[in-house]
């Protein structure tokens, strides 16, 4: 028996009063979630915060109407029943798991909340044979569908072209600062700094297994070092660069991948075949770095390509010369 699940009730076992009570508690929870979204976004995205304020007010209005209906049909005492008490009922992501989500993802979460509720009530209405319950669930489904339409209206009202463009630009800047910049630094470090030890080992030993082990150790070691350095260097509070954990992950993972790219070919037992493939991989890595710099950092492509190709060629030459010597 899984703890917690034994005490859940099936939706089909709920009375009409309990279904109404469940709807009331769900509306209350959704209103709180929208207000939390609004507070998270208010400083950086005031127009989107206004949208979620409006959606929270809509939830309050539906809750008041549901309470009035409960008072009319069943009296003033509303049973305590929540989503987690009902088996199969749709769940909501805890608010603290959305604190580091981007603006567009939060908007998607809100839209999915309304679609989940509307679909659940519609499905439940089709599954019941009781006329009163079917009517009640149908009303709830219609109310939730109305939430989706109202949300679209609020977005149109509060997010004009200028406000939306400004917020999208701010979200893009944050994405670049939190993910692209540390990831690019990691990819450059992993791709370039591991060239010397990997190719020095390759030309010194001409042993693909040894070269792979050195490359694997260098890549993982550099990834761990870059990840911790990035995460510890700036908590993001003043610089606005975002979560240090996200930046550390981006830097660490991309550093490791940058080194592994030209270490993995040495799993091939033939030395020259592995070396030629590794050189091709290095070329692709360096051009990928130049493309990312051009795409996200607005660095002219030719200048970016010149910087990374010349830098990579110098490090590769140093490693090859040391290994051959």
C-alpha positions as CSV (number, residue, x, y, z in Angstrom):
1,X,0.0,0.0,0.0
2,X,1.5,3.4,-1.0
3,X,1.3,5.8,1.9
4,X,-1.2,8.6,1.3
5,X,-3.1,7.0,-1.6
6,X,-5.2,4.7,0.6
7,X,-7.1,7.8,2.0
8,X,-7.9,9.2,-1.4
9,X,-11.4,9.0,-2.8
10,X,-12.4,8.4,-6.4
11,X,-14.1,11.3,-8.1
12,X,-17.1,9.1,-8.8
13,X,-17.6,8.6,-5.1
14,X,-18.0,12.3,-4.3
15,X,-21.5,13.8,-3.7
16,X,-22.6,16.9,-5.5
17,X,-21.9,18.9,-2.4
18,X,-18.4,17.5,-2.3
19,X,-17.8,18.2,-6.0
20,X,-18.9,21.8,-5.4
21,X,-16.6,22.1,-2.3
22,X,-13.7,20.7,-4.4
23,X,-14.4,23.3,-7.0
24,X,-14.4,26.1,-4.4
25,X,-11.1,25.0,-2.9
26,X,-9.5,24.7,-6.4
27,X,-10.6,28.2,-7.3
28,X,-9.1,29.5,-4.0
29,X,-5.8,27.7,-4.8
30,X,-5.6,29.0,-8.3
31,X,-6.3,32.5,-7.2
32,X,-3.3,32.3,-4.8
33,X,-1.1,30.8,-7.5
34,X,-1.9,33.7,-9.9
35,X,-1.2,36.3,-7.2
36,X,2.2,34.5,-6.6
37,X,3.0,34.7,-10.3
38,X,2.1,38.4,-10.3
39,X,4.4,39.1,-7.3
40,X,7.2,37.2,-8.9
41,X,6.9,39.2,-12.2
42,X,5.9,42.6,-10.9
43,X,9.4,44.1,-10.7
44,X,10.6,43.0,-14.1
45,X,7.4,42.4,-16.1
46,X,4.7,44.8,-14.7
47,X,2.4,44.3,-17.7
48,X,2.4,40.5,-17.2
49,X,1.9,41.0,-13.5
50,X,-1.3,43.0,-14.3
51,X,-2.5,40.0,-16.4
52,X,-2.1,37.6,-13.5
53,X,-3.7,40.1,-11.1
54,X,-6.7,40.2,-13.4
55,X,-6.8,36.4,-13.6
56,X,-6.7,36.1,-9.8
57,X,-9.7,38.5,-9.6
58,X,-11.5,36.2,-12.1
59,X,-10.8,33.2,-9.9
60,X,-12.2,35.2,-6.9
61,X,-15.4,36.0,-8.8
62,X,-15.9,32.3,-9.7
63,X,-15.2,31.3,-6.2
64,X,-17.8,33.7,-4.9
65,X,-20.4,32.4,-7.3
66,X,-19.6,28.8,-6.4
67,X,-20.0,29.6,-2.7
68,X,-23.3,31.3,-3.3
69,X,-24.5,28.2,-5.2
70,X,-23.3,26.0,-2.3
71,X,-25.2,28.2,0.2
72,X,-28.3,28.0,-1.9
73,X,-28.3,24.2,-2.3
74,X,-26.4,22.9,0.8
75,X,-26.1,25.6,3.4
76,X,-23.2,27.6,4.8
77,X,-20.9,24.7,6.0
78,X,-18.5,23.8,3.1
79,X,-16.8,20.4,3.5
80,X,-13.0,20.5,3.5
81,X,-11.9,18.7,0.4
82,X,-8.9,19.5,-1.8
83,X,-7.3,18.3,-4.9
84,X,-4.9,16.0,-3.0
85,X,-7.9,14.2,-1.4
86,X,-9.2,13.0,-4.7
87,X,-7.6,10.2,-6.8
88,X,-6.9,11.2,-10.4
89,X,-7.7,14.9,-9.9
90,X,-5.4,17.3,-11.7
91,X,-2.4,18.6,-9.7
92,X,-0.8,22.0,-9.7
93,X,3.0,22.6,-9.7
94,X,4.1,24.0,-6.3
95,X,4.8,27.8,-6.7
96,X,8.4,27.5,-5.5
97,X,9.1,25.2,-8.5
98,X,8.1,28.0,-10.8
99,X,10.2,30.8,-9.2
100,X,13.1,30.3,-11.7
101,X,10.9,29.7,-14.8
102,X,11.1,32.2,-17.7
103,X,8.2,34.6,-18.5
104,X,6.9,32.6,-21.4
105,X,7.0,29.4,-19.4
106,X,4.9,31.0,-16.6
107,X,2.4,32.1,-19.1
108,X,2.2,28.5,-20.5
109,X,1.8,27.2,-17.0
110,X,-1.2,29.5,-16.4
111,X,-2.8,28.5,-19.7
112,X,-2.3,24.8,-18.9
113,X,-3.9,25.3,-15.4
114,X,-7.1,26.6,-17.0
115,X,-7.1,23.9,-19.7
116,X,-6.6,21.1,-17.2
117,X,-9.5,22.3,-15.1
118,X,-11.9,22.7,-18.1
119,X,-11.0,19.3,-19.5
120,X,-11.4,17.6,-16.1
121,X,-14.8,19.0,-15.4
122,X,-16.0,18.3,-19.0
123,X,-14.8,14.6,-18.8
124,X,-16.4,14.2,-15.4
125,X,-19.7,15.6,-16.7
126,X,-19.7,13.1,-19.5
127,X,-19.0,10.2,-17.2
128,X,-21.9,10.8,-14.8
129,X,-25.5,9.5,-15.2
130,X,-27.0,11.8,-12.6
131,X,-28.7,14.8,-14.2
132,X,-27.9,17.2,-11.3
133,X,-24.3,16.2,-11.1
134,X,-23.9,16.4,-14.9
135,X,-25.4,19.9,-14.9
136,X,-23.1,21.0,-12.1
137,X,-20.0,19.6,-13.8
138,X,-21.0,21.1,-17.1
139,X,-21.4,24.5,-15.5
140,X,-17.9,24.2,-14.0
141,X,-16.4,23.2,-17.3
142,X,-18.0,26.2,-19.0
143,X,-16.7,28.5,-16.2
144,X,-13.1,27.2,-16.6
145,X,-13.3,27.6,-20.4
146,X,-14.4,31.1,-19.8
147,X,-11.2,31.6,-17.7
148,X,-9.1,30.7,-20.8
149,X,-11.0,33.3,-22.9
150,X,-10.8,35.9,-20.2
151,X,-7.0,35.3,-19.9
152,X,-6.6,36.0,-23.6
153,X,-8.6,39.2,-23.2
154,X,-6.5,40.3,-20.3
155,X,-3.3,39.7,-22.2
156,X,-4.6,41.7,-25.1
157,X,-5.6,44.5,-22.8
158,X,-2.5,44.7,-20.7
159,X,0.1,43.5,-23.1
160,X,0.1,45.9,-26.0
161,X,2.8,45.5,-28.8
162,X,5.2,47.9,-27.0
163,X,4.9,46.3,-23.6
164,X,5.1,42.8,-25.0
165,X,8.2,43.6,-27.0
166,X,9.8,45.2,-24.0
167,X,9.1,42.1,-21.8
168,X,10.2,39.7,-24.5
169,X,13.5,41.7,-24.8
170,X,14.0,41.6,-21.1
171,X,13.3,37.8,-21.0
172,X,15.8,37.3,-23.8
173,X,18.4,39.3,-22.0
174,X,17.9,37.2,-18.9
175,X,18.1,34.0,-20.9
176,X,21.4,35.1,-22.4
177,X,22.8,36.2,-19.0
178,X,21.7,33.0,-17.1
179,X,22.2,30.3,-19.7
180,X,24.0,31.4,-22.9
181,X,26.8,33.5,-21.4
182,X,28.0,30.9,-18.9
183,X,27.3,28.0,-21.3
184,X,29.4,29.7,-24.0
185,X,32.2,30.4,-21.6
186,X,32.1,26.7,-20.6
187,X,32.1,25.5,-24.2
188,X,35.0,27.7,-25.1
189,X,37.0,26.6,-22.1
190,X,36.2,22.9,-22.6
191,X,36.8,23.0,-26.3
192,X,40.0,25.0,-26.3
193,X,41.7,24.3,-22.9
194,X,41.5,20.5,-23.4
195,X,43.1,20.6,-26.8
196,X,46.6,20.7,-25.5
197,X,46.5,17.8,-23.0
198,X,44.5,15.6,-25.3
199,X,46.6,16.0,-28.5
200,X,49.9,16.1,-26.6
201,X,49.0,12.8,-25.1
202,X,47.8,11.5,-28.5
203,X,51.0,12.4,-30.3
204,X,53.3,11.4,-27.4
205,X,51.8,7.9,-26.9
206,X,49.8,7.2,-30.1
207,X,47.7,5.1,-27.8
208,X,44.0,5.8,-28.3
209,X,42.9,4.3,-24.9
210,X,45.3,6.4,-22.9
211,X,44.4,9.5,-24.9
212,X,40.7,8.9,-24.3
213,X,41.3,8.5,-20.5
214,X,43.3,11.7,-20.4
215,X,40.6,13.5,-22.4
216,X,37.8,12.1,-20.2
217,X,39.6,13.1,-17.0
218,X,40.4,16.6,-18.4
219,X,36.9,17.2,-19.6
220,X,35.1,16.1,-16.4
221,X,37.7,17.9,-14.2
222,X,37.3,21.1,-16.1
223,X,33.5,20.8,-16.1
224,X,33.4,20.4,-12.3
225,X,35.9,23.3,-11.8
226,X,34.0,25.7,-14.2
227,X,30.6,24.8,-12.7
228,X,31.6,25.5,-9.2
229,X,33.6,28.6,-10.1
230,X,30.6,30.1,-12.0
231,X,28.1,29.2,-9.2
232,X,30.3,30.7,-6.5
233,X,31.5,33.8,-8.4
234,X,28.2,35.7,-8.3
235,X,24.9,35.1,-6.6
236,X,23.1,37.1,-9.2
237,X,21.4,39.4,-6.7
238,X,23.3,42.6,-7.8
239,X,24.4,41.7,-11.3
240,X,21.0,40.3,-12.3
241,X,22.6,37.3,-14.0
242,X,20.1,34.9,-12.5
243,X,20.3,31.8,-10.4
244,X,23.9,30.7,-9.7
245,X,22.8,27.1,-9.8
246,X,21.5,27.4,-13.3
247,X,24.7,29.3,-14.4
248,X,26.9,26.7,-12.8
249,X,25.0,23.9,-14.5
250,X,25.3,25.6,-17.9
251,X,29.0,26.3,-17.5
252,X,29.8,22.9,-16.1
253,X,27.9,20.8,-18.6
254,X,29.0,22.8,-21.6
255,X,32.7,22.6,-20.5
256,X,32.5,18.9,-20.1
257,X,30.8,18.5,-23.5
258,X,33.3,20.8,-25.2
259,X,36.2,18.5,-24.0
260,X,34.4,15.2,-24.6
261,X,33.7,16.2,-28.2
262,X,37.3,15.6,-29.3
263,X,38.0,12.9,-26.6
264,X,35.3,10.5,-27.7
265,X,36.9,9.8,-31.1
266,X,39.7,8.1,-29.3
267,X,37.4,5.2,-28.5
268,X,38.3,4.2,-32.0
269,X,41.4,1.9,-31.8
270,X,43.1,3.1,-35.0
271,X,45.2,6.1,-34.0
272,X,45.1,8.2,-37.2
273,X,41.4,7.5,-37.9
274,X,40.6,8.7,-34.3
275,X,42.9,11.7,-34.7
276,X,41.4,12.9,-38.0
277,X,37.9,12.6,-36.6
278,X,38.9,14.5,-33.5
279,X,40.3,17.3,-35.6
280,X,37.1,17.5,-37.6
281,X,35.1,17.6,-34.3
282,X,37.4,20.5,-33.1
283,X,36.7,22.4,-36.3
284,X,32.9,21.9,-35.8
285,X,33.2,23.0,-32.1
286,X,35.1,26.2,-32.9
287,X,32.6,27.2,-35.6
288,X,29.7,26.4,-33.3
289,X,31.2,28.8,-30.7
290,X,31.5,31.5,-33.4
291,X,27.9,31.0,-34.4
292,X,26.7,31.2,-30.8
293,X,28.7,34.4,-30.3
294,X,27.2,35.9,-33.4
295,X,23.6,34.7,-32.7
296,X,23.3,35.6,-29.0
297,X,26.2,38.0,-28.2
298,X,25.9,40.1,-31.5
299,X,29.6,39.5,-32.2
300,X,30.3,39.9,-35.9
301,X,30.7,36.4,-37.3
302,X,34.0,36.8,-39.0
303,X,35.6,38.4,-36.0
304,X,34.2,35.6,-33.7
305,X,35.4,33.0,-36.1
306,X,38.8,34.5,-36.4
307,X,39.2,34.7,-32.6
308,X,38.1,31.1,-31.8
309,X,39.8,29.5,-34.8
310,X,43.1,31.3,-34.3
311,X,43.0,30.6,-30.5
312,X,42.1,27.0,-31.0
313,X,44.8,26.5,-33.7
314,X,47.4,27.9,-31.3
315,X,46.4,25.6,-28.5
316,X,46.2,22.6,-30.8
317,X,49.7,23.4,-32.2
318,X,51.1,23.7,-28.8
319,X,49.7,20.4,-27.7
320,X,50.8,18.6,-30.9
321,X,54.4,20.1,-30.7
322,X,54.8,19.1,-27.1
323,X,53.5,15.6,-27.7
324,X,55.7,15.1,-30.8
325,X,58.7,16.3,-29.0
